[in-house]
Amino acid sequence: MRDTYVVLFKALSSNSRIMILRVLAERGEMSVEEITKHINLAGSTVSRHLQELRMQELVTVKHDAQNRYYSLDRERLADKLGSFLKGLGIAPAVPPAGEDQPSLDLR
């Protein structure tokens, strides 16, 4: 199980991947071309980072005839980070009933 977290945090250790996650969190479903307009990376570089994020199941992809559209899998990200915290004996903060979930600040 430890190796799972090592691989997850390795994927999250890239500033470029964090920027991609932030853009997807803010803007929703986007193509590689759309992502490159918001961050200063080449399309091939963004694609490579998205592949790593997909391998960690942090990003999902939808296909249409000519494009792929990527989205942040918020639930999966929260589950993975929550599981990590639980493994450390730290209970993730849960807001009182009726309050909004805190947003994940990826800045």
Jmol script that loads the backbone (N, CA, C; Angstrom):
load data "model"
ATOM      1  N   MET A   1       0.819  -1.195   0.000  1.00  0.00           N
ATOM      2  CA  MET A   1       0.000   0.000   0.000  1.00  0.00           C
ATOM      3  C   MET A   1       0.865   1.262   0.000  1.00  0.00           C
ATOM      4  N   ARG A   2       2.010   1.184   0.659  1.00  0.00           N
ATOM      5  CA  ARG A   2       2.909   2.323   0.719  1.00  0.00           C
ATOM      6  C   ARG A   2       3.352   2.752  -0.675  1.00  0.00           C
ATOM      7  N   ASP A   3       3.640   1.770  -1.533  1.00  0.00           N
ATOM      8  CA  ASP A   3       4.071   2.080  -2.896  1.00  0.00           C
ATOM      9  C   ASP A   3       3.002   2.854  -3.657  1.00  0.00           C
ATOM     10  N   THR A   4       1.738   2.548  -3.389  1.00  0.00           N
ATOM     11  CA  THR A   4       0.640   3.258  -4.027  1.00  0.00           C
ATOM     12  C   THR A   4       0.723   4.750  -3.725  1.00  0.00           C
ATOM     13  N   TYR A   5       0.998   5.087  -2.471  1.00  0.00           N
ATOM     14  CA  TYR A   5       1.098   6.491  -2.088  1.00  0.00           C
ATOM     15  C   TYR A   5       2.349   7.145  -2.659  1.00  0.00           C
ATOM     16  N   VAL A   6       3.428   6.402  -2.736  1.00  0.00           N
ATOM     17  CA  VAL A   6       4.656   6.940  -3.321  1.00  0.00           C
ATOM     18  C   VAL A   6       4.399   7.340  -4.765  1.00  0.00           C
ATOM     19  N   VAL A   7       3.748   6.482  -5.519  1.00  0.00           N
ATOM     20  CA  VAL A   7       3.452   6.760  -6.921  1.00  0.00           C
ATOM     21  C   VAL A   7       2.471   7.929  -7.034  1.00  0.00           C
ATOM     22  N   LEU A   8       1.456   7.957  -6.174  1.00  0.00           N
ATOM     23  CA  LEU A   8       0.494   9.056  -6.186  1.00  0.00           C
ATOM     24  C   LEU A   8       1.187  10.387  -5.927  1.00  0.00           C
ATOM     25  N   PHE A   9       1.991  10.439  -4.872  1.00  0.00           N
ATOM     26  CA  PHE A   9       2.639  11.703  -4.540  1.00  0.00           C
ATOM     27  C   PHE A   9       3.731  12.069  -5.536  1.00  0.00           C
ATOM     28  N   LYS A  10       4.313  11.092  -6.181  1.00  0.00           N
ATOM     29  CA  LYS A  10       5.251  11.404  -7.263  1.00  0.00           C
ATOM     30  C   LYS A  10       4.499  12.109  -8.395  1.00  0.00           C
ATOM     31  N   ALA A  11       3.302  11.610  -8.707  1.00  0.00           N
ATOM     32  CA  ALA A  11       2.495  12.252  -9.751  1.00  0.00           C
ATOM     33  C   ALA A  11       2.105  13.670  -9.345  1.00  0.00           C
ATOM     34  N   LEU A  12       1.861  13.884  -8.059  1.00  0.00           N
ATOM     35  CA  LEU A  12       1.456  15.201  -7.574  1.00  0.00           C
ATOM     36  C   LEU A  12       2.643  16.123  -7.294  1.00  0.00           C
ATOM     37  N   SER A  13       3.864  15.601  -7.416  1.00  0.00           N
ATOM     38  CA  SER A  13       5.046  16.407  -7.102  1.00  0.00           C
ATOM     39  C   SER A  13       5.482  17.316  -8.247  1.00  0.00           C
ATOM     40  N   SER A  14       4.847  17.188  -9.383  1.00  0.00           N
ATOM     41  CA  SER A  14       5.191  18.018 -10.534  1.00  0.00           C
ATOM     42  C   SER A  14       4.370  19.305 -10.524  1.00  0.00           C
ATOM     43  N   ASN A  15       5.069  20.429 -10.560  1.00  0.00           N
ATOM     44  CA  ASN A  15       4.381  21.713 -10.615  1.00  0.00           C
ATOM     45  C   ASN A  15       3.492  21.810 -11.857  1.00  0.00           C
ATOM     46  N   SER A  16       3.949  21.258 -12.973  1.00  0.00           N
ATOM     47  CA  SER A  16       3.150  21.282 -14.205  1.00  0.00           C
ATOM     48  C   SER A  16       1.852  20.506 -14.038  1.00  0.00           C
ATOM     49  N   ARG A  17       1.925  19.340 -13.401  1.00  0.00           N
ATOM     50  CA  ARG A  17       0.704  18.552 -13.192  1.00  0.00           C
ATOM     51  C   ARG A  17      -0.242  19.251 -12.220  1.00  0.00           C
ATOM     52  N   ILE A  18       0.307  19.925 -11.224  1.00  0.00           N
ATOM     53  CA  ILE A  18      -0.536  20.697 -10.306  1.00  0.00           C
ATOM     54  C   ILE A  18      -1.235  21.826 -11.056  1.00  0.00           C
ATOM     55  N   MET A  19      -0.523  22.486 -11.958  1.00  0.00           N
ATOM     56  CA  MET A  19      -1.140  23.549 -12.765  1.00  0.00           C
ATOM     57  C   MET A  19      -2.266  22.980 -13.623  1.00  0.00           C
ATOM     58  N   ILE A  20      -2.051  21.811 -14.206  1.00  0.00           N
ATOM     59  CA  ILE A  20      -3.088  21.171 -15.025  1.00  0.00           C
ATOM     60  C   ILE A  20      -4.295  20.840 -14.163  1.00  0.00           C
ATOM     61  N   LEU A  21      -4.068  20.265 -12.990  1.00  0.00           N
ATOM     62  CA  LEU A  21      -5.183  19.948 -12.090  1.00  0.00           C
ATOM     63  C   LEU A  21      -5.946  21.208 -11.693  1.00  0.00           C
ATOM     64  N   ARG A  22      -5.215  22.283 -11.423  1.00  0.00           N
ATOM     65  CA  ARG A  22      -5.865  23.537 -11.047  1.00  0.00           C
ATOM     66  C   ARG A  22      -6.753  24.063 -12.175  1.00  0.00           C
ATOM     67  N   VAL A  23      -6.229  24.053 -13.401  1.00  0.00           N
ATOM     68  CA  VAL A  23      -7.016  24.535 -14.541  1.00  0.00           C
ATOM     69  C   VAL A  23      -8.268  23.681 -14.723  1.00  0.00           C
ATOM     70  N   LEU A  24      -8.121  22.364 -14.612  1.00  0.00           N
ATOM     71  CA  LEU A  24      -9.283  21.488 -14.745  1.00  0.00           C
ATOM     72  C   LEU A  24     -10.275  21.704 -13.601  1.00  0.00           C
ATOM     73  N   ALA A  25      -9.771  21.964 -12.395  1.00  0.00           N
ATOM     74  CA  ALA A  25     -10.649  22.224 -11.255  1.00  0.00           C
ATOM     75  C   ALA A  25     -11.437  23.514 -11.454  1.00  0.00           C
ATOM     76  N   GLU A  26     -10.783  24.520 -12.015  1.00  0.00           N
ATOM     77  CA  GLU A  26     -11.421  25.824 -12.210  1.00  0.00           C
ATOM     78  C   GLU A  26     -12.348  25.855 -13.413  1.00  0.00           C
ATOM     79  N   ARG A  27     -11.971  25.176 -14.486  1.00  0.00           N
ATOM     80  CA  ARG A  27     -12.676  25.341 -15.753  1.00  0.00           C
ATOM     81  C   ARG A  27     -13.490  24.132 -16.195  1.00  0.00           C
ATOM     82  N   GLY A  28     -13.283  22.996 -15.559  1.00  0.00           N
ATOM     83  CA  GLY A  28     -14.032  21.803 -15.937  1.00  0.00           C
ATOM     84  C   GLY A  28     -13.398  21.081 -17.114  1.00  0.00           C
ATOM     85  N   GLU A  29     -14.215  20.400 -17.871  1.00  0.00           N
ATOM     86  CA  GLU A  29     -13.751  19.561 -18.979  1.00  0.00           C
ATOM     87  C   GLU A  29     -13.054  20.396 -20.056  1.00  0.00           C
ATOM     88  N   MET A  30     -11.845  19.937 -20.458  1.00  0.00           N
ATOM     89  CA  MET A  30     -11.056  20.688 -21.436  1.00  0.00           C
ATOM     90  C   MET A  30     -10.250  19.752 -22.319  1.00  0.00           C
ATOM     91  N   SER A  31      -9.967  20.215 -23.528  1.00  0.00           N
ATOM     92  CA  SER A  31      -9.056  19.497 -24.427  1.00  0.00           C
ATOM     93  C   SER A  31      -7.623  19.916 -24.113  1.00  0.00           C
ATOM     94  N   VAL A  32      -6.660  19.175 -24.653  1.00  0.00           N
ATOM     95  CA  VAL A  32      -5.248  19.538 -24.481  1.00  0.00           C
ATOM     96  C   VAL A  32      -5.015  20.949 -25.015  1.00  0.00           C
ATOM     97  N   GLU A  33      -5.567  21.239 -26.162  1.00  0.00           N
ATOM     98  CA  GLU A  33      -5.395  22.564 -26.757  1.00  0.00           C
ATOM     99  C   GLU A  33      -5.916  23.661 -25.837  1.00  0.00           C
ATOM    100  N   GLU A  34      -7.066  23.430 -25.220  1.00  0.00           N
ATOM    101  CA  GLU A  34      -7.628  24.417 -24.301  1.00  0.00           C
ATOM    102  C   GLU A  34      -6.747  24.575 -23.056  1.00  0.00           C
ATOM    103  N   ILE A  35      -6.226  23.470 -22.561  1.00  0.00           N
ATOM    104  CA  ILE A  35      -5.354  23.528 -21.381  1.00  0.00           C
ATOM    105  C   ILE A  35      -4.097  24.338 -21.685  1.00  0.00           C
ATOM    106  N   THR A  36      -3.514  24.119 -22.873  1.00  0.00           N
ATOM    107  CA  THR A  36      -2.274  24.831 -23.226  1.00  0.00           C
ATOM    108  C   THR A  36      -2.488  26.340 -23.305  1.00  0.00           C
ATOM    109  N   LYS A  37      -3.707  26.786 -23.546  1.00  0.00           N
ATOM    110  CA  LYS A  37      -3.989  28.228 -23.575  1.00  0.00           C
ATOM    111  C   LYS A  37      -3.920  28.847 -22.181  1.00  0.00           C
ATOM    112  N   HIS A  38      -4.038  28.021 -21.154  1.00  0.00           N
ATOM    113  CA  HIS A  38      -4.057  28.527 -19.776  1.00  0.00           C
ATOM    114  C   HIS A  38      -2.742  28.327 -19.038  1.00  0.00           C
ATOM    115  N   ILE A  39      -1.888  27.463 -19.553  1.00  0.00           N
ATOM    116  CA  ILE A  39      -0.575  27.255 -18.928  1.00  0.00           C
ATOM    117  C   ILE A  39       0.483  27.293 -20.017  1.00  0.00           C
ATOM    118  N   ASN A  40       1.670  27.626 -19.660  1.00  0.00           N
ATOM    119  CA  ASN A  40       2.746  27.825 -20.639  1.00  0.00           C
ATOM    120  C   ASN A  40       3.506  26.522 -20.892  1.00  0.00           C
ATOM    121  N   LEU A  41       2.816  25.549 -21.497  1.00  0.00           N
ATOM    122  CA  LEU A  41       3.431  24.267 -21.835  1.00  0.00           C
ATOM    123  C   LEU A  41       2.990  23.855 -23.230  1.00  0.00           C
ATOM    124  N   ALA A  42       3.838  23.130 -23.922  1.00  0.00           N
ATOM    125  CA  ALA A  42       3.498  22.608 -25.249  1.00  0.00           C
ATOM    126  C   ALA A  42       2.442  21.516 -25.117  1.00  0.00           C
ATOM    127  N   GLY A  43       1.677  21.337 -26.165  1.00  0.00           N
ATOM    128  CA  GLY A  43       0.634  20.317 -26.165  1.00  0.00           C
ATOM    129  C   GLY A  43       1.159  18.924 -25.882  1.00  0.00           C
ATOM    130  N   SER A  44       2.322  18.595 -26.434  1.00  0.00           N
ATOM    131  CA  SER A  44       2.888  17.265 -26.202  1.00  0.00           C
ATOM    132  C   SER A  44       3.259  17.069 -24.733  1.00  0.00           C
ATOM    133  N   THR A  45       3.725  18.128 -24.100  1.00  0.00           N
ATOM    134  CA  THR A  45       4.075  18.065 -22.680  1.00  0.00           C
ATOM    135  C   THR A  45       2.819  17.903 -21.833  1.00  0.00           C
ATOM    136  N   VAL A  46       1.786  18.665 -22.159  1.00  0.00           N
ATOM    137  CA  VAL A  46       0.510  18.548 -21.440  1.00  0.00           C
ATOM    138  C   VAL A  46      -0.039  17.133 -21.593  1.00  0.00           C
ATOM    139  N   SER A  47       0.016  16.592 -22.791  1.00  0.00           N
ATOM    140  CA  SER A  47      -0.473  15.228 -23.033  1.00  0.00           C
ATOM    141  C   SER A  47       0.272  14.210 -22.181  1.00  0.00           C
ATOM    142  N   ARG A  48       1.571  14.368 -22.078  1.00  0.00           N
ATOM    143  CA  ARG A  48       2.378  13.444 -21.271  1.00  0.00           C
ATOM    144  C   ARG A  48       1.993  13.539 -19.787  1.00  0.00           C
ATOM    145  N   HIS A  49       1.793  14.758 -19.304  1.00  0.00           N
ATOM    146  CA  HIS A  49       1.385  14.937 -17.912  1.00  0.00           C
ATOM    147  C   HIS A  49      -0.029  14.384 -17.681  1.00  0.00           C
ATOM    148  N   LEU A  50      -0.912  14.590 -18.626  1.00  0.00           N
ATOM    149  CA  LEU A  50      -2.270  14.052 -18.497  1.00  0.00           C
ATOM    150  C   LEU A  50      -2.258  12.530 -18.456  1.00  0.00           C
ATOM    151  N   GLN A  51      -1.365  11.925 -19.210  1.00  0.00           N
ATOM    152  CA  GLN A  51      -1.246  10.466 -19.190  1.00  0.00           C
ATOM    153  C   GLN A  51      -0.886   9.985 -17.779  1.00  0.00           C
ATOM    154  N   GLU A  52       0.056  10.656 -17.146  1.00  0.00           N
ATOM    155  CA  GLU A  52       0.444  10.294 -15.779  1.00  0.00           C
ATOM    156  C   GLU A  52      -0.719  10.489 -14.809  1.00  0.00           C
ATOM    157  N   LEU A  53      -1.447  11.580 -14.963  1.00  0.00           N
ATOM    158  CA  LEU A  53      -2.593  11.833 -14.094  1.00  0.00           C
ATOM    159  C   LEU A  53      -3.711  10.814 -14.323  1.00  0.00           C
ATOM    160  N   ARG A  54      -3.870  10.386 -15.557  1.00  0.00           N
ATOM    161  CA  ARG A  54      -4.854   9.327 -15.857  1.00  0.00           C
ATOM    162  C   ARG A  54      -4.437   8.003 -15.241  1.00  0.00           C
ATOM    163  N   MET A  55      -3.152   7.691 -15.274  1.00  0.00           N
ATOM    164  CA  MET A  55      -2.662   6.442 -14.683  1.00  0.00           C
ATOM    165  C   MET A  55      -2.947   6.410 -13.182  1.00  0.00           C
ATOM    166  N   GLN A  56      -2.946   7.572 -12.549  1.00  0.00           N
ATOM    167  CA  GLN A  56      -3.258   7.663 -11.120  1.00  0.00           C
ATOM    168  C   GLN A  56      -4.759   7.838 -10.877  1.00  0.00           C
ATOM    169  N   GLU A  57      -5.538   7.818 -11.961  1.00  0.00           N
ATOM    170  CA  GLU A  57      -6.996   7.943 -11.922  1.00  0.00           C
ATOM    171  C   GLU A  57      -7.447   9.267 -11.306  1.00  0.00           C
ATOM    172  N   LEU A  58      -6.658  10.317 -11.514  1.00  0.00           N
ATOM    173  CA  LEU A  58      -7.011  11.638 -11.022  1.00  0.00           C
ATOM    174  C   LEU A  58      -7.730  12.459 -12.086  1.00  0.00           C
ATOM    175  N   VAL A  59      -7.596  12.019 -13.314  1.00  0.00           N
ATOM    176  CA  VAL A  59      -8.195  12.704 -14.457  1.00  0.00           C
ATOM    177  C   VAL A  59      -8.925  11.659 -15.296  1.00  0.00           C
ATOM    178  N   THR A  60     -10.094  12.036 -15.775  1.00  0.00           N
ATOM    179  CA  THR A  60     -10.846  11.167 -16.684  1.00  0.00           C
ATOM    180  C   THR A  60     -10.810  11.777 -18.082  1.00  0.00           C
ATOM    181  N   VAL A  61     -11.113  10.958 -19.067  1.00  0.00           N
ATOM    182  CA  VAL A  61     -11.087  11.427 -20.451  1.00  0.00           C
ATOM    183  C   VAL A  61     -12.348  10.959 -21.165  1.00  0.00           C
ATOM    184  N   LYS A  62     -12.883  11.853 -22.011  1.00  0.00           N
ATOM    185  CA  LYS A  62     -14.002  11.531 -22.893  1.00  0.00           C
ATOM    186  C   LYS A  62     -13.526  11.763 -24.318  1.00  0.00           C
ATOM    187  N   HIS A  63     -13.957  10.909 -25.210  1.00  0.00           N
ATOM    188  CA  HIS A  63     -13.568  11.024 -26.619  1.00  0.00           C
ATOM    189  C   HIS A  63     -14.776  11.466 -27.440  1.00  0.00           C
ATOM    190  N   ASP A  64     -14.533  12.343 -28.397  1.00  0.00           N
ATOM    191  CA  ASP A  64     -15.525  12.560 -29.444  1.00  0.00           C
ATOM    192  C   ASP A  64     -14.829  12.238 -30.757  1.00  0.00           C
ATOM    193  N   ALA A  65     -15.387  12.619 -31.847  1.00  0.00           N
ATOM    194  CA  ALA A  65     -14.846  12.222 -33.145  1.00  0.00           C
ATOM    195  C   ALA A  65     -13.375  12.602 -33.322  1.00  0.00           C
ATOM    196  N   GLN A  66     -12.984  13.785 -32.874  1.00  0.00           N
ATOM    197  CA  GLN A  66     -11.624  14.247 -33.134  1.00  0.00           C
ATOM    198  C   GLN A  66     -10.839  14.662 -31.900  1.00  0.00           C
ATOM    199  N   ASN A  67     -11.479  14.815 -30.781  1.00  0.00           N
ATOM    200  CA  ASN A  67     -10.799  15.344 -29.602  1.00  0.00           C
ATOM    201  C   ASN A  67     -10.987  14.456 -28.387  1.00  0.00           C
ATOM    202  N   ARG A  68     -10.116  14.681 -27.424  1.00  0.00           N
ATOM    203  CA  ARG A  68     -10.240  14.085 -26.102  1.00  0.00           C
ATOM    204  C   ARG A  68     -10.456  15.240 -25.130  1.00  0.00           C
ATOM    205  N   TYR A  69     -11.372  15.045 -24.219  1.00  0.00           N
ATOM    206  CA  TYR A  69     -11.663  16.057 -23.214  1.00  0.00           C
ATOM    207  C   TYR A  69     -11.377  15.488 -21.838  1.00  0.00           C
ATOM    208  N   TYR A  70     -10.586  16.218 -21.069  1.00  0.00           N
ATOM    209  CA  TYR A  70     -10.117  15.761 -19.767  1.00  0.00           C
ATOM    210  C   TYR A  70     -10.843  16.497 -18.655  1.00  0.00           C
ATOM    211  N   SER A  71     -11.084  15.780 -17.559  1.00  0.00           N
ATOM    212  CA  SER A  71     -11.725  16.357 -16.381  1.00  0.00           C
ATOM    213  C   SER A  71     -11.011  15.865 -15.136  1.00  0.00           C
ATOM    214  N   LEU A  72     -10.998  16.705 -14.120  1.00  0.00           N
ATOM    215  CA  LEU A  72     -10.484  16.314 -12.815  1.00  0.00           C
ATOM    216  C   LEU A  72     -11.507  15.389 -12.169  1.00  0.00           C
ATOM    217  N   ASP A  73     -11.065  14.248 -11.687  1.00  0.00           N
ATOM    218  CA  ASP A  73     -11.942  13.343 -10.945  1.00  0.00           C
ATOM    219  C   ASP A  73     -11.827  13.721  -9.471  1.00  0.00           C
ATOM    220  N   ARG A  74     -12.629  14.690  -9.069  1.00  0.00           N
ATOM    221  CA  ARG A  74     -12.561  15.242  -7.716  1.00  0.00           C
ATOM    222  C   ARG A  74     -12.797  14.174  -6.655  1.00  0.00           C
ATOM    223  N   GLU A  75     -13.768  13.320  -6.904  1.00  0.00           N
ATOM    224  CA  GLU A  75     -14.101  12.285  -5.922  1.00  0.00           C
ATOM    225  C   GLU A  75     -12.933  11.316  -5.736  1.00  0.00           C
ATOM    226  N   ARG A  76     -12.316  10.906  -6.830  1.00  0.00           N
ATOM    227  CA  ARG A  76     -11.189   9.977  -6.744  1.00  0.00           C
ATOM    228  C   ARG A  76     -10.009  10.634  -6.027  1.00  0.00           C
ATOM    229  N   LEU A  77      -9.732  11.890  -6.348  1.00  0.00           N
ATOM    230  CA  LEU A  77      -8.648  12.604  -5.687  1.00  0.00           C
ATOM    231  C   LEU A  77      -8.912  12.689  -4.183  1.00  0.00           C
ATOM    232  N   ALA A  78     -10.124  13.062  -3.815  1.00  0.00           N
ATOM    233  CA  ALA A  78     -10.479  13.157  -2.396  1.00  0.00           C
ATOM    234  C   ALA A  78     -10.372  11.798  -1.711  1.00  0.00           C
ATOM    235  N   ASP A  79     -10.820  10.735  -2.391  1.00  0.00           N
ATOM    236  CA  ASP A  79     -10.732   9.386  -1.813  1.00  0.00           C
ATOM    237  C   ASP A  79      -9.282   8.978  -1.580  1.00  0.00           C
ATOM    238  N   LYS A  80      -8.432   9.231  -2.566  1.00  0.00           N
ATOM    239  CA  LYS A  80      -7.029   8.832  -2.447  1.00  0.00           C
ATOM    240  C   LYS A  80      -6.328   9.602  -1.322  1.00  0.00           C
ATOM    241  N   LEU A  81      -6.568  10.908  -1.271  1.00  0.00           N
ATOM    242  CA  LEU A  81      -5.931  11.697  -0.219  1.00  0.00           C
ATOM    243  C   LEU A  81      -6.522  11.362   1.151  1.00  0.00           C
ATOM    244  N   GLY A  82      -7.830  11.131   1.197  1.00  0.00           N
ATOM    245  CA  GLY A  82      -8.469  10.732   2.447  1.00  0.00           C
ATOM    246  C   GLY A  82      -7.960   9.392   2.945  1.00  0.00           C
ATOM    247  N   SER A  83      -7.765   8.456   2.041  1.00  0.00           N
ATOM    248  CA  SER A  83      -7.234   7.142   2.397  1.00  0.00           C
ATOM    249  C   SER A  83      -5.816   7.268   2.947  1.00  0.00           C
ATOM    250  N   PHE A  84      -5.023   8.138   2.341  1.00  0.00           N
ATOM    251  CA  PHE A  84      -3.671   8.368   2.822  1.00  0.00           C
ATOM    252  C   PHE A  84      -3.696   8.909   4.250  1.00  0.00           C
ATOM    253  N   LEU A  85      -4.534   9.916   4.482  1.00  0.00           N
ATOM    254  CA  LEU A  85      -4.636  10.496   5.823  1.00  0.00           C
ATOM    255  C   LEU A  85      -5.131   9.478   6.839  1.00  0.00           C
ATOM    256  N   LYS A  86      -6.105   8.688   6.439  1.00  0.00           N
ATOM    257  CA  LYS A  86      -6.632   7.651   7.328  1.00  0.00           C
ATOM    258  C   LYS A  86      -5.534   6.655   7.691  1.00  0.00           C
ATOM    259  N   GLY A  87      -4.701   6.307   6.716  1.00  0.00           N
ATOM    260  CA  GLY A  87      -3.589   5.393   6.966  1.00  0.00           C
ATOM    261  C   GLY A  87      -2.578   5.948   7.962  1.00  0.00           C
ATOM    262  N   LEU A  88      -2.513   7.270   8.059  1.00  0.00           N
ATOM    263  CA  LEU A  88      -1.637   7.919   9.031  1.00  0.00           C
ATOM    264  C   LEU A  88      -2.314   8.092  10.386  1.00  0.00           C
ATOM    265  N   GLY A  89      -3.598   7.723  10.435  1.00  0.00           N
ATOM    266  CA  GLY A  89      -4.349   7.907  11.673  1.00  0.00           C
ATOM    267  C   GLY A  89      -4.907   9.303  11.825  1.00  0.00           C
ATOM    268  N   ILE A  90      -4.978  10.029  10.708  1.00  0.00           N
ATOM    269  CA  ILE A  90      -5.517  11.387  10.710  1.00  0.00           C
ATOM    270  C   ILE A  90      -6.864  11.349  10.002  1.00  0.00           C
ATOM    271  N   ALA A  91      -7.902  11.724  10.707  1.00  0.00           N
ATOM    272  CA  ALA A  91      -9.227  11.747  10.094  1.00  0.00           C
ATOM    273  C   ALA A  91      -9.348  13.002   9.240  1.00  0.00           C
ATOM    274  N   PRO A  92      -9.764  12.857   7.983  1.00  0.00           N
ATOM    275  CA  PRO A  92      -9.973  14.048   7.148  1.00  0.00           C
ATOM    276  C   PRO A  92     -11.051  14.930   7.767  1.00  0.00           C
ATOM    277  N   ALA A  93     -10.883  16.221   7.634  1.00  0.00           N
ATOM    278  CA  ALA A  93     -11.870  17.165   8.166  1.00  0.00           C
ATOM    279  C   ALA A  93     -13.178  17.017   7.416  1.00  0.00           C
ATOM    280  N   VAL A  94     -14.249  16.872   8.149  1.00  0.00           N
ATOM    281  CA  VAL A  94     -15.583  16.769   7.552  1.00  0.00           C
ATOM    282  C   VAL A  94     -16.385  17.952   8.063  1.00  0.00           C
ATOM    283  N   PRO A  95     -16.912  18.777   7.146  1.00  0.00           N
ATOM    284  CA  PRO A  95     -17.669  19.941   7.607  1.00  0.00           C
ATOM    285  C   PRO A  95     -18.976  19.503   8.263  1.00  0.00           C
ATOM    286  N   PRO A  96     -19.486  20.303   9.182  1.00  0.00           N
ATOM    287  CA  PRO A  96     -20.778  19.991   9.791  1.00  0.00           C
ATOM    288  C   PRO A  96     -21.862  19.888   8.735  1.00  0.00           C
ATOM    289  N   ALA A  97     -22.901  19.118   9.036  1.00  0.00           N
ATOM    290  CA  ALA A  97     -24.005  18.931   8.088  1.00  0.00           C
ATOM    291  C   ALA A  97     -24.558  20.281   7.651  1.00  0.00           C
ATOM    292  N   GLY A  98     -24.809  20.394   6.367  1.00  0.00           N
ATOM    293  CA  GLY A  98     -25.382  21.616   5.816  1.00  0.00           C
ATOM    294  C   GLY A  98     -24.350  22.608   5.321  1.00  0.00           C
ATOM    295  N   GLU A  99     -23.082  22.408   5.650  1.00  0.00           N
ATOM    296  CA  GLU A  99     -22.038  23.330   5.177  1.00  0.00           C
ATOM    297  C   GLU A  99     -21.381  22.756   3.932  1.00  0.00           C
ATOM    298  N   ASP A 100     -20.884  23.629   3.085  1.00  0.00           N
ATOM    299  CA  ASP A 100     -20.210  23.213   1.863  1.00  0.00           C
ATOM    300  C   ASP A 100     -18.880  22.557   2.191  1.00  0.00           C
ATOM    301  N   GLN A 101     -18.476  21.645   1.300  1.00  0.00           N
ATOM    302  CA  GLN A 101     -17.168  21.036   1.406  1.00  0.00           C
ATOM    303  C   GLN A 101     -16.124  22.114   1.112  1.00  0.00           C
ATOM    304  N   PRO A 102     -15.011  22.132   1.834  1.00  0.00           N
ATOM    305  CA  PRO A 102     -13.955  23.099   1.496  1.00  0.00           C
ATOM    306  C   PRO A 102     -13.382  22.783   0.135  1.00  0.00           C
ATOM    307  N   SER A 103     -13.016  23.816  -0.584  1.00  0.00           N
ATOM    308  CA  SER A 103     -12.438  23.579  -1.909  1.00  0.00           C
ATOM    309  C   SER A 103     -10.964  23.220  -1.766  1.00  0.00           C
ATOM    310  N   LEU A 104     -10.467  22.469  -2.712  1.00  0.00           N
ATOM    311  CA  LEU A 104      -9.067  22.096  -2.731  1.00  0.00           C
ATOM    312  C   LEU A 104      -8.300  23.204  -3.422  1.00  0.00           C
ATOM    313  N   ASP A 105      -7.458  23.894  -2.672  1.00  0.00           N
ATOM    314  CA  ASP A 105      -6.663  24.987  -3.228  1.00  0.00           C
ATOM    315  C   ASP A 105      -5.408  24.402  -3.858  1.00  0.00           C
ATOM    316  N   LEU A 106      -5.343  24.410  -5.175  1.00  0.00           N
ATOM    317  CA  LEU A 106      -4.221  23.826  -5.898  1.00  0.00           C
ATOM    318  C   LEU A 106      -3.209  24.887  -6.326  1.00  0.00           C
ATOM    319  N   ARG A 107      -3.206  26.031  -5.675  1.00  0.00           N
ATOM    320  CA  ARG A 107      -2.237  27.086  -6.029  1.00  0.00           C
ATOM    321  C   ARG A 107      -0.909  26.856  -5.405  1.00  0.00           C
TER     322      ARG A 107
END
end "model"
wireframe off; spacefill off
backbone 0.3
color backbone group
